[in-house]
Amino acid sequence: LHGNAQYAKQDSTYKRWFVGSTLFLLGNLATTNSPEFVQLNLGYRITGKDAVSLELKTWKYAWSLGIPFGKSFQAPAEEFPGYIREYGFALAYQHFWWKGLYTGIHVMNVWQSFVGSEGEKIDNGFQIFNTFRAGYHFKLSKDRFFIEPSIAITHRPYHTQMPEAFKQLDDKNSKFFFGEPGLHFGFNF
């Protein structure tokens, strides 16, 4: 296991492009409250220390994204009267500081469909969802693959008006979430 995630052009294993996703996909195996989550990342290493990527995402959720882990997390009293389905893309930038240690920022634009408890579409919306991530990049199999365990702070700086029943529940929670775990993986080419 090679511990240095920075890349150099003279390195014979250096690959500029990568494709990947996140292990949050395993949430789809849940028998209840499956997020129906899909994410595909396509990235490019500008330099050995800087990378950019495009992340295509979709998922659904029935509780406010601001609910911290604990007794309110997926509590029936906090559940929306239906769910929110989101489709969007994020632009991400990573900078490697030392060996595999990196920080990154992901700015995501998402289009929303508010769906009622009977499956009827109620309204549409839009939000900007930012993620500030710190983690470590591990090269695997002679740098063909990588994993990136991380921890993040998320922030929702902008949101169009939600349907009132959704808004009342969402407004009870912070637009920031501290301590979101992450485990991205990918293939270099």
Secondary structure, 3 states (H helix, E strand, C coil): CECCCCCCCCCCCCCCEEEEEEHHHHHHHCCCCCCCCEEEEEEEECCCCEEEEEEEEEEEECCCCCCCCCCCCCCHHHCCCEEEEEEEEEEEEEEEEECCEEEEEEEEEEEEEEEECCCCEEEEEEEEEEEEEEEECEEECCCCEEEEEEEEEEEEEEECCCCHHHHHHHCCCCCEEEEEEEEEEEEEC
